[in-house]
Amino acid sequence: MPTLTRFITIILIVAAAIYAGAFALANFVRPTQVEKRIELPIQDLMERAEQRQLANRPRTPLPERNAEPDAAEQDETQ
């Protein structure tokens, strides 16, 4: 039993140290704020938007073609 007690004690001490480190970082360290500027390539964005619009548009089915011409068409061709 002393080995188990010693193991649990060491685990608790390590967990407390990790918790104390996280607490210290969260409360005592202030992040520096830096203004960041990002250039966006407008032409590339516009091209991508056009490609998406073309890809997402509803597709209209093609009209079906009959393999044999209609009887009226046959009369006209003769």
C-alpha positions as CSV (number, residue, x, y, z in Angstrom):
1,M,0.0,0.0,0.0
2,P,2.8,2.5,0.6
3,T,3.8,2.2,-3.0
4,L,0.3,3.0,-4.2
5,T,0.1,6.0,-1.8
6,R,3.4,7.3,-3.0
7,F,2.4,6.9,-6.6
8,I,-0.9,8.8,-6.1
9,T,0.9,11.5,-4.2
10,I,3.4,12.0,-7.0
11,I,0.6,12.1,-9.6
12,L,-1.3,14.7,-7.5
13,I,1.8,16.9,-7.2
14,V,2.5,16.7,-10.9
15,A,-1.1,17.5,-11.7
16,A,-1.1,20.5,-9.3
17,A,2.1,21.8,-10.9
18,I,0.6,21.6,-14.3
19,Y,-2.6,23.3,-13.1
20,A,-0.5,26.1,-11.3
21,G,1.4,26.7,-14.6
22,A,-1.8,27.0,-16.6
23,F,-3.3,29.3,-14.0
24,A,-0.2,31.5,-14.0
25,L,-0.1,31.7,-17.8
26,A,-3.8,32.5,-18.0
27,N,-3.7,35.3,-15.3
28,F,-0.3,36.8,-15.4
29,V,0.8,36.8,-19.0
30,R,-0.8,39.4,-21.3
31,P,-0.7,38.7,-25.0
32,T,0.7,41.4,-27.2
33,Q,-1.7,42.8,-29.8
34,V,-0.3,43.3,-33.2
35,E,-2.2,44.8,-36.1
36,K,-2.0,42.5,-39.1
37,R,-2.7,43.4,-42.7
38,I,-3.5,40.7,-45.3
39,E,-3.5,41.5,-49.0
40,L,-6.2,39.6,-50.8
41,P,-5.9,39.0,-54.6
42,I,-9.3,40.3,-55.7
43,Q,-8.9,39.0,-59.3
44,D,-8.3,35.4,-58.1
45,L,-11.2,35.6,-55.7
46,M,-13.5,36.8,-58.5
47,E,-12.4,34.0,-60.8
48,R,-13.0,31.4,-58.0
49,A,-16.5,32.9,-57.4
50,E,-17.4,32.6,-61.0
51,Q,-16.2,29.0,-61.2
52,R,-18.3,28.2,-58.1
53,Q,-21.4,29.8,-59.7
54,L,-20.9,27.8,-62.9
55,A,-20.4,24.6,-60.9
56,N,-23.5,25.2,-58.8
57,R,-25.9,26.3,-61.4
58,P,-28.8,23.9,-62.1
59,R,-28.2,21.8,-65.2
60,T,-31.0,21.6,-67.7
61,P,-31.5,18.2,-69.3
62,L,-30.9,18.0,-73.0
63,P,-34.0,17.3,-75.2
64,E,-34.3,13.7,-76.2
65,R,-33.7,12.8,-79.8
66,N,-35.5,10.0,-81.5
67,A,-33.5,7.5,-83.4
68,E,-36.1,7.3,-86.1
69,P,-37.5,10.5,-87.8
70,D,-41.2,11.1,-87.5
71,A,-43.6,10.1,-90.2
72,A,-44.2,13.7,-91.1
73,E,-40.5,14.3,-91.6
74,Q,-40.2,11.2,-93.8
75,D,-42.9,12.5,-96.1
76,E,-41.2,15.8,-96.5
77,T,-37.9,14.3,-97.4
78,Q,-39.3,12.1,-100.1
